[in-house]
Amino acid sequence: MHVTSPVRTPLVTGGKTYADVTEDICKQVEGKPTKEWKVAFVISLAVLAYGTVCLFWTWWEGLGVWGLNKTVGWAWDITNFVWWVGIGHAGTLISAILLLFRQKWRTSINRAAEAMTIFAVLCAASFILMHMGRPWLAYWALPLPNTFGSLWVNFNSPLVWDVFAISTYFSVSCLFWYVGLVPDLATIRDRAQNKVSKYIYGVLSLGWNGSARTWSRYEYISLILAGLSTPLVLSVHTIVSMDFATSVIPGWHTTIFPPYFVAGAIFSGFAMVQNLMLVTRVVYKLEDYITFEHIESMNKIITLTGSIVGVAYLTEFFIAWYSGVEYESYAFYNRMAGPYWWAYWAMMTCNVISPQLFWSRKIRRSVKWTFFISVIVNIGMWFERFVIIVTSLHRDYVPSSWAMFSPTMFDIGDYIFSFGFFFTCFFLFSKYLPVINMAEVKGVIKSTSEKLPLKVSGVSKAERLASPAYKKDAE
């Protein structure tokens, strides 16, 4: 007789079989686009078109169209860059670290999180190109042979470290994402009715045949990539934080930035995954695969990382006071009570106070509350980067050079471009590729689904539906 654990509730509800998983997840790829998808895709294209016009004008006229000045040389561009890099952290953490720790609840969300990582890193890279002003000379940031001229990058600059860190992170993330797609692409290939679709998915699936040897190699390479990706979760945002920590500007010159930035990146990344998956869950009717257990597990991580970020905020103030350096003390006082006080308190409210609501189990398992708080968290994390960058620059050592920053329509338009690009890519991904990893979800059905064969479980359907585990998940 099968005994259901009272501790672990099912990760897949609705009594799904292997055939049900294949049918439910493949139908959004094989079917025609829904009306809702078309409307959302057209809106994202319109946003992308407007942002592209602003981006082209920025490159045509130069960075003078932004609101930068001699004092505030970095503002929205670097704020948006750091924000997008942070959002891209959750995908690798879910795919790599949770895989190594054998956390099975990752199986329903890792595919979309990995895709989100790739699109977010591309958005971050776009701001590097924007800030160059001359994107056609972007290759100057790479160490090139002297046949290109007497040009060599400064390896002591953290901006060069960014190029290596982000390009490595992007490459490994793409490889991890694609390797995980191969078994599902083969499934779509075998189901395809159209010759063109069958050929395209056949090429992309790399001749997958589903043999025991193929599966063994697939699992082996997944573990290798997870091992390679895990250090990247810590290193990428650590190097991004060094753009600031290696300077001598008050408010930036601090050793707490690396762990503080990593925690903040995971914090904002998980919030964005929640936003995307909750919408995907409703649009594609995937409530049986993205359950309250997944939502609650992710909210616990958001609560943990949000608390770490809150401690980091307080630690910064303590160190500024304890150091006895008046410039450091003033930098943090200026954040709290200076001209940009509203940005600081918005950051504190969104990042420190709002995640604490997740201590309530009812809120932690509420779809509406989760979506709302996740949006608030991402707004707060954007304000965090704005506060760190702009408030530290606009008042430095010399009062005569103090200045204020105000964004122009092109600052805002270039930011809108990144949103248009991100959501356009995500909508295309969700339509033409399986948004949930079918192969891995099938691996957790046998041990977690409440629908088991009667001859194996010895429990009737009525008894299964009346079980505490089923009722708890259906709340």
C-alpha positions in Angstrom: 0.0 0.0 0.0 1.3 3.4 -1.0 1.7 5.9 1.9 1.6 9.6 1.0 4.0 11.7 3.0 2.2 14.3 5.2 5.3 16.5 4.9 5.7 16.9 1.2 2.7 17.9 -0.8 2.5 17.0 -4.5 4.5 19.2 -6.9 2.1 18.3 -9.8 -1.6 18.3 -9.0 -4.6 17.1 -11.0 -3.5 13.5 -11.2 -1.4 14.0 -14.3 0.0 11.1 -16.4 3.1 11.3 -18.7 0.7 11.7 -21.6 -1.1 14.6 -19.9 2.2 16.4 -19.3 3.2 16.1 -23.0 -0.3 17.2 -24.2 -0.7 20.2 -21.8 2.7 21.7 -22.4 3.0 21.0 -26.2 -0.4 22.4 -27.0 0.7 26.0 -26.6 3.6 25.3 -29.1 1.5 23.3 -31.6 -1.7 25.4 -31.5 -2.4 28.8 -33.0 -1.6 31.9 -31.0 -4.4 32.9 -28.7 -6.1 36.3 -28.9 -4.5 37.3 -25.5 -1.1 36.4 -26.8 -1.5 38.4 -30.0 -2.6 41.5 -28.1 0.2 41.2 -25.6 2.8 40.6 -28.4 1.5 43.6 -30.4 1.8 45.8 -27.3 5.4 44.6 -26.7 6.3 45.3 -30.3 4.8 48.8 -30.1 6.9 49.5 -26.9 10.0 48.0 -28.7 9.4 50.3 -31.7 9.1 53.4 -29.6 12.2 52.5 -27.6 14.1 51.7 -30.8 13.4 55.2 -32.1 14.7 56.7 -28.9 17.8 54.5 -29.0 18.5 55.4 -32.6 18.2 59.1 -31.8 20.5 58.7 -28.8 23.2 57.2 -31.1 22.6 59.8 -33.8 22.7 62.8 -31.6 25.1 61.5 -28.9 24.8 61.0 -25.1 24.1 64.7 -24.7 20.4 63.9 -25.2 20.5 62.2 -21.8 20.2 64.2 -18.5 23.9 63.6 -17.6 26.1 66.5 -16.5 29.7 67.0 -15.4 29.0 65.8 -11.9 26.5 63.0 -12.6 28.2 61.1 -15.4 26.4 57.8 -14.6 22.7 57.7 -14.0 19.8 55.8 -15.6 22.1 54.0 -18.0 24.2 52.2 -15.4 21.2 52.0 -13.0 19.3 50.0 -15.7 22.4 47.9 -16.6 22.9 46.7 -13.0 19.1 46.2 -12.6 18.9 43.9 -15.6 22.0 42.0 -14.7 20.5 41.4 -11.2 17.2 40.1 -12.7 19.2 37.6 -14.8 20.6 35.9 -11.6 17.6 33.9 -10.7 17.7 31.7 -13.7 21.1 30.3 -13.1 20.5 29.9 -9.4 17.3 27.9 -10.0 18.9 25.8 -12.8 22.3 25.2 -11.3 22.3 25.5 -7.5 18.9 24.0 -6.9 19.8 21.2 -9.3 22.9 20.4 -7.2 20.9 20.5 -4.0 18.3 18.1 -5.6 15.4 20.5 -5.1 12.6 19.0 -7.2 10.3 22.0 -7.1 12.6 23.8 -9.6 11.4 21.5 -12.4 8.3 23.6 -13.3 10.0 27.0 -13.3 13.6 26.4 -14.4 12.9 26.7 -18.2 11.3 30.1 -18.1 13.8 31.3 -15.5 16.7 30.3 -17.7 15.1 32.1 -20.7 14.5 35.2 -18.5 18.2 35.1 -17.6 19.3 35.2 -21.3 16.9 38.0 -22.2 17.8 40.1 -19.1 21.5 39.8 -19.8 20.9 40.9 -23.4 19.0 43.9 -22.1 21.8 44.7 -19.7 24.3 44.5 -22.6 22.3 46.9 -24.6 22.9 49.6 -22.0 26.7 49.0 -22.3 26.4 49.7 -26.0 24.2 52.7 -25.4 26.7 54.2 -22.9 29.5 53.8 -25.4 27.9 56.2 -27.7 29.6 54.5 -30.6 28.3 50.9 -30.6 30.2 50.1 -33.8 33.4 50.4 -31.7 32.2 47.9 -29.1 35.0 45.5 -29.9 37.4 48.0 -28.4 36.5 46.6 -25.0 38.0 43.2 -26.0 41.7 42.3 -25.8 42.7 42.4 -29.4 46.0 41.7 -31.2 48.1 44.7 -32.0 47.3 44.2 -35.7 44.3 46.3 -35.0 46.5 49.1 -33.9 48.2 50.2 -30.7 45.0 49.5 -28.7 45.0 47.4 -25.6 42.3 47.4 -22.8 43.1 48.3 -19.3 42.9 45.1 -17.3 42.9 47.1 -14.1 39.5 48.5 -14.9 36.4 46.8 -13.5 34.6 47.8 -16.7 36.8 45.4 -18.6 36.1 42.7 -15.9 32.4 43.3 -16.6 32.9 42.4 -20.3 34.5 39.0 -19.4 32.1 38.2 -16.5 28.9 39.0 -18.4 30.0 37.3 -21.7 31.0 34.2 -19.8 27.7 34.2 -17.9 25.7 34.7 -21.0 27.5 31.9 -22.9 27.1 29.3 -20.1 23.4 30.3 -19.5 22.7 29.8 -23.2 24.3 26.4 -23.2 22.5 25.3 -20.0 19.2 26.5 -21.4 19.7 24.8 -24.8 20.9 21.5 -23.3 17.7 21.4 -21.2 15.6 22.0 -24.2 16.9 19.1 -26.3 14.7 16.3 -25.0 11.5 18.5 -25.3 12.5 19.6 -28.8 12.7 15.9 -29.7 9.2 15.4 -28.3 7.8 18.3 -30.4 9.7 16.9 -33.4 8.0 13.5 -33.0 4.6 15.1 -32.7 4.9 17.6 -35.5 2.5 17.3 -38.4 4.0 20.0 -40.6 7.1 19.0 -42.5 8.7 22.4 -41.9 8.2 22.2 -38.2 9.4 18.6 -38.1 12.6 19.6 -39.9 13.3 22.7 -37.7 12.7 20.9 -34.4 14.5 17.9 -35.8 17.6 20.0 -36.4 17.3 21.7 -33.0 16.9 18.4 -31.1 20.4 17.2 -32.4 19.3 13.7 -33.2 17.9 12.9 -29.8 16.7 9.3 -29.7 15.8 8.8 -26.0 18.0 5.9 -25.4 19.5 5.1 -22.0 22.9 6.1 -23.1 21.5 9.5 -24.4 19.8 10.1 -21.1 22.9 9.2 -19.1 25.0 11.7 -21.1 22.2 14.4 -20.8 22.2 14.1 -17.0 26.0 14.0 -16.9 26.4 17.2 -18.9 23.7 18.9 -16.9 25.6 18.3 -13.7 28.8 19.5 -15.3 27.1 22.7 -16.5 25.5 23.2 -13.1 29.0 22.9 -11.5 30.4 25.5 -13.9 27.4 27.8 -13.5 27.3 27.9 -9.7 30.4 30.1 -9.3 29.0 32.5 -11.9 26.0 33.2 -9.7 28.4 34.7 -7.1 31.0 36.1 -9.4 29.0 38.1 -12.0 27.3 40.5 -9.7 30.4 40.6 -7.5 32.4 41.9 -10.4 29.5 44.3 -11.3 29.7 45.7 -7.7 33.4 46.3 -8.1 32.5 49.0 -10.7 31.7 51.0 -7.6 33.6 49.4 -4.7 37.0 50.0 -6.3 36.4 53.7 -6.5 37.1 56.3 -3.8 33.7 58.0 -4.0 31.9 58.2 -0.6 29.1 55.7 -0.5 30.8 53.4 -3.0 34.1 52.6 -1.4 33.0 49.7 0.7 33.8 46.0 1.0 30.1 45.0 1.7 29.1 45.5 -1.9 29.9 42.1 -3.4 27.7 40.0 -1.0 25.2 42.8 -0.8 24.8 43.0 -4.6 24.6 39.2 -5.0 21.8 39.0 -2.4 20.0 41.9 -4.1 20.3 40.2 -7.5 18.8 37.0 -6.4 16.1 39.0 -4.6 15.0 40.9 -7.7 15.5 37.9 -10.0 13.2 35.7 -8.1 10.6 38.5 -7.9 10.7 38.8 -11.7 10.4 35.0 -12.1 7.3 35.2 -9.9 5.7 37.9 -12.1 6.4 36.0 -15.3 5.4 32.6 -14.1 2.1 33.7 -12.4 1.0 35.3 -15.7 2.1 32.2 -17.7 0.3 30.0 -15.2 -3.0 31.7 -16.0 -2.6 32.3 -19.7 -1.6 28.8 -20.6 -3.7 27.1 -17.8 -0.7 25.5 -16.0 -2.1 25.7 -12.5 -1.4 22.0 -12.0 2.3 22.4 -12.8 3.0 25.7 -11.2 1.3 25.1 -7.9 1.1 26.9 -4.6 4.1 24.9 -3.4 6.3 26.5 -6.1 4.9 29.9 -5.3 5.5 29.5 -1.6 9.0 28.1 -2.0 10.0 31.1 -4.2 8.5 33.5 -1.7 10.6 32.0 1.1 13.7 32.8 -0.9 12.5 36.3 -1.6 11.9 36.8 2.2 15.4 35.5 3.0 17.2 37.6 0.4 15.1 40.6 1.2 16.1 40.3 4.9 19.8 40.0 3.9 19.4 43.2 1.8 17.8 45.0 4.8 20.7 44.0 7.0 23.1 45.3 4.4 21.4 48.6 4.3 21.7 49.0 8.1 25.3 47.7 8.0 26.2 50.5 5.5 25.0 53.1 8.0 26.8 51.6 10.9 30.1 51.4 9.0 29.7 55.0 7.8 29.3 56.1 11.4 31.9 53.7 12.9 34.6 54.7 10.3 34.6 58.3 11.6 35.0 59.6 8.0 32.8 62.7 7.6 32.5 62.2 3.9 31.1 58.7 4.3 28.7 59.9 7.0 27.4 62.7 4.9 26.9 60.5 1.9 24.5 58.3 3.8 22.8 61.2 5.6 22.3 62.8 2.1 20.7 59.6 0.9 18.2 59.6 3.7 17.4 63.3 4.1 18.9 65.0 0.9 17.2 66.1 -2.3 16.7 62.4 -3.3 15.2 61.3 0.0 12.0 60.1 -1.7 14.1 57.6 -3.7 15.8 56.3 -0.6 12.6 55.8 1.4 10.9 54.2 -1.6 13.8 51.7 -1.7 13.5 51.0 2.0 9.7 50.5 1.8 9.8 48.3 -1.2 12.8 46.2 -0.4 12.8 45.9 3.4 9.2 46.2 4.5 7.1 44.7 1.7 8.8 41.2 1.7 8.2 40.8 5.4 4.5 40.3 4.6 5.5 36.8 3.3 6.0 35.7 6.9 2.2 35.1 6.7 1.5 31.8 5.1 -1.8 33.0 3.7 -0.1 35.9 1.9 2.8 33.6 0.9 0.4 31.3 -0.9 -1.8 34.1 -2.4 -1.3 34.6 -6.1 -2.6 38.2 -6.0 -0.4 39.2 -3.1 2.6 37.4 -4.6 2.3 39.2 -7.9 1.8 42.6 -6.2 4.7 42.3 -3.8 7.0 41.0 -6.6 6.3 44.1 -8.7 7.0 46.3 -5.6 10.3 44.4 -5.0 11.5 45.1 -8.6 10.5 48.7 -8.3 12.4 48.9 -5.0 15.5 47.2 -6.5 15.6 49.8 -9.3 15.4 52.6 -6.8 18.3 50.9 -4.9 20.6 51.1 -7.9 19.4 54.7 -8.5 20.2 55.7 -4.9 23.6 54.1 -4.9 24.7 55.7 -8.2 23.0 59.1 -8.4 23.0 60.2 -4.8 26.7 59.3 -4.4 27.7 61.3 -7.5 25.5 64.4 -7.3 27.3 65.6 -4.1 30.9 64.7 -3.9 34.0 66.3 -2.1 33.7 69.8 -3.7 30.4 71.6 -3.0 30.9 73.9 -6.0 30.5 70.9 -8.3 27.2 69.7 -6.7 24.5 69.2 -9.3 21.1 67.5 -9.7 20.1 64.9 -12.3 16.8 64.8 -14.1 16.0 62.2 -16.8 15.1 63.3 -20.3 12.6 61.6 -22.6 15.5 59.7 -24.1 16.7 58.3 -20.7 13.1 57.0 -20.2 12.8 55.9 -23.9 16.0 53.8 -23.8 14.7 52.1 -20.6 11.4 51.4 -22.3 13.3 49.9 -25.2 14.7 47.3 -22.8 11.3 46.3 -21.6 10.0 46.0 -25.2 12.9 43.8 -26.2 12.6 41.7 -23.1 8.9 41.0 -23.4 9.0 40.5 -27.1 11.6 37.8 -26.7 9.7 36.2 -23.8 6.4 36.1 -25.8 8.2 34.4 -28.7 9.8 31.9 -26.4 6.5 31.0 -24.7 4.9 30.5 -28.1 7.4 28.5 -30.0 9.3 26.6 -27.2 7.9 24.6 -24.3 7.7 26.9 -21.3 8.0 24.1 -18.8 10.6 21.3 -18.9 8.5 18.3 -19.7 11.3 15.8 -19.2 12.0 16.9 -15.7 8.4 17.3 -14.7 7.7 13.7 -15.7 10.5 12.7 -13.4 8.7 14.1 -10.3 5.2 12.9 -11.2 5.7 9.3 -9.9 6.8 10.4 -6.5 4.7 13.5 -6.0 1.5 13.3 -7.9 -1.6 12.2 -6.0 -2.8 10.1 -8.9 -1.2 6.7 -8.6 -2.3 3.4 -10.1 -4.9 1.7 -7.9 -3.1 -1.6 -8.0 0.1 0.1 -6.7 -1.3 2.5 -4.2 -4.2 0.6 -2.8 -6.0 3.8 -2.2 -9.3 4.8 -3.9 -9.7 8.1 -5.9 -12.1 9.4 -3.2 -9.5 8.7 -0.5 -6.8 10.4 -2.5 -9.0 13.5 -3.0 -9.8 13.6 0.7 -6.2 13.3 1.8 -4.7 16.2 3.8 -2.0 16.7 1.3 -4.5 17.2 -1.6 -6.6 19.6 0.5 -3.6 21.7 1.6 -2.5 22.2 -2.0 -6.0 23.1 -3.2 -6.5 25.9 -0.6 
